[in-house]
Amino acid sequence: MSNSRFEEGLEIRRDVLGANYVDKSIENANEFNRPMQELVTEYCWGEVWSREGLPKKTRSMINLAMLTALNRPHEIKLHLRGALNNGVTKEEIQEVLLQSAIYCGVPAAIDSFKLAKEVFEEEE
C-alpha cells in the first residue's frame, strides 16, 4: 500500500510504538490480517494521530485511560511504552490510572497499574 496518509501514519506509528514492533507487525501480516494493519496505520495513525489538535503526549494519556476502561492488556502495555516515548512521565501515568480507577473501575485500573509496573521494570 502506498499513499501519503499511510506513509505518514507509518512514520508516526514507528515513532510512538517503536520501529521494531511496527515493522515486525507489518512484515508478519498475511492475506487475512494485512487489511487490518493497513487500516490501523492509515486511519488511526495517519488520520487521527497526525492531527495538530492534541500533542502526542496528550493522545498517549487519553489512550491509556481508554484502554484501561476497555481492559485491553496487550494494548495497554504497548501504549505504556508509547506514552514513555512521547514524554509521559511515570507520575503522569500514575495520575491517569488513578483517574481511570474512579471513572472506569478499580479492577481495571489495578490491572493497568500491574502492567505499568512490568513495563517500568522492563524499561529500566
matplotlib code that plots the C-alpha trace (Angstrom):
import matplotlib.pyplot as plt

x = [0.0, 1.4, -0.4, 0.6, -1.7, -0.4, 3.2, 2.6, 0.8, 3.7, 6.2, 4.1, 3.3, 7.1, 7.9, 5.4, 5.5, 9.0, 10.1, 11.0, 7.5, 5.7, 7.9, 7.5, 3.7, 3.7, 6.2, 4.2, 0.9, -0.7, -3.6, -6.1, -4.8, -2.9, -6.1, -6.3, -2.6, -3.3, -6.5, -4.8, -1.7, -3.6, -6.6, -5.6, -2.1, -2.2, -5.6, -6.0, -2.6, -1.3, -3.8, -2.5, -5.3, -3.5, 0.1, 1.2, 1.8, -1.9, -3.0, -1.0, -2.6, -6.0, -5.2, -4.1, -7.4, -9.5, -7.5, -7.9, -11.6, -11.7, -9.4, -7.1, -3.8, -1.8, -2.6, -2.1, 1.5, 2.1, 0.8, 2.5, 5.8, 4.4, 3.5, 7.0, 8.3, 6.0, 7.4, 4.7, 6.3, 5.7, 4.0, 1.6, 0.8, 0.1, -2.4, -4.1, -4.5, -5.8, -8.3, -9.3, -9.9, -12.7, -14.3, -13.6, -13.5, -10.9, -10.3, -9.5, -7.1, -5.4, -4.6, -3.2, -1.1, 0.3, 1.1, 2.7, 4.9, 6.0, 6.8, 8.7, 10.8, 11.5, 12.4, 14.9]
y = [0.0, 3.4, 6.6, 9.7, 9.0, 5.5, 6.7, 9.5, 7.0, 4.6, 7.2, 8.3, 4.7, 3.9, 7.0, 6.1, 2.3, 1.7, 0.8, -2.8, -3.5, -1.8, -3.3, -6.8, -6.3, -5.3, -7.9, -10.7, -9.6, -12.1, -12.0, -12.3, -9.6, -7.2, -5.1, -4.5, -3.4, -1.0, 0.3, 1.0, 2.6, 4.8, 5.9, 5.6, 6.8, 8.7, 10.4, 10.9, 10.9, 13.3, 16.0, 19.1, 19.5, 17.5, 16.7, 13.1, 13.2, 14.0, 11.4, 8.8, 9.7, 9.5, 6.1, 4.8, 5.8, 4.4, 1.1, 0.8, 1.2, -1.4, -3.7, -4.5, -5.6, -6.2, -2.7, -1.1, -2.5, -1.3, 2.1, 2.4, 2.2, 4.6, 7.0, 6.9, 7.5, 10.5, 12.0, 11.0, 10.6, 7.7, 10.2, 11.3, 7.7, 7.1, 10.0, 8.8, 5.4, 6.8, 8.9, 5.8, 3.9, 6.3, 6.5, 3.1, 0.9, -0.1, -3.6, -2.3, 0.3, -2.3, -4.4, -1.3, -0.5, -4.1, -3.7, -0.3, -1.8, -4.6, -2.1, 0.3, -2.7, -3.8, -0.3, 0.2]
z = [0.0, -0.9, -0.2, 1.8, 4.8, 5.1, 4.9, 7.4, 9.7, 9.4, 10.5, 13.5, 14.5, 14.4, 16.4, 19.1, 19.3, 18.1, 14.6, 15.5, 16.8, 13.9, 11.2, 12.6, 12.7, 9.1, 7.9, 9.7, 8.2, 5.9, 3.5, 6.4, 8.7, 6.3, 5.7, 9.5, 9.6, 6.7, 8.3, 11.6, 10.0, 7.6, 9.7, 13.3, 12.9, 9.6, 10.0, 13.8, 15.4, 12.7, 13.6, 15.2, 17.8, 20.5, 21.2, 21.1, 24.8, 25.5, 22.9, 24.8, 28.1, 26.6, 25.1, 28.5, 30.1, 27.3, 27.1, 30.9, 30.5, 27.8, 29.8, 26.9, 28.5, 25.3, 24.0, 27.5, 27.6, 24.1, 24.7, 28.1, 26.1, 23.6, 26.3, 27.7, 24.2, 24.0, 27.2, 29.6, 33.0, 35.4, 37.7, 34.9, 34.1, 37.8, 37.7, 34.5, 36.1, 39.4, 37.4, 35.4, 38.7, 39.5, 36.1, 34.7, 37.8, 40.3, 39.0, 35.5, 37.0, 39.2, 36.2, 34.4, 37.4, 37.3, 33.6, 34.2, 36.9, 34.5, 31.7, 34.0, 35.2, 31.7, 30.6, 33.4]

ax = plt.figure().add_subplot(projection="3d")
ax.plot(x, y, z, "-o")
ax.set_aspect("equal")
plt.show()
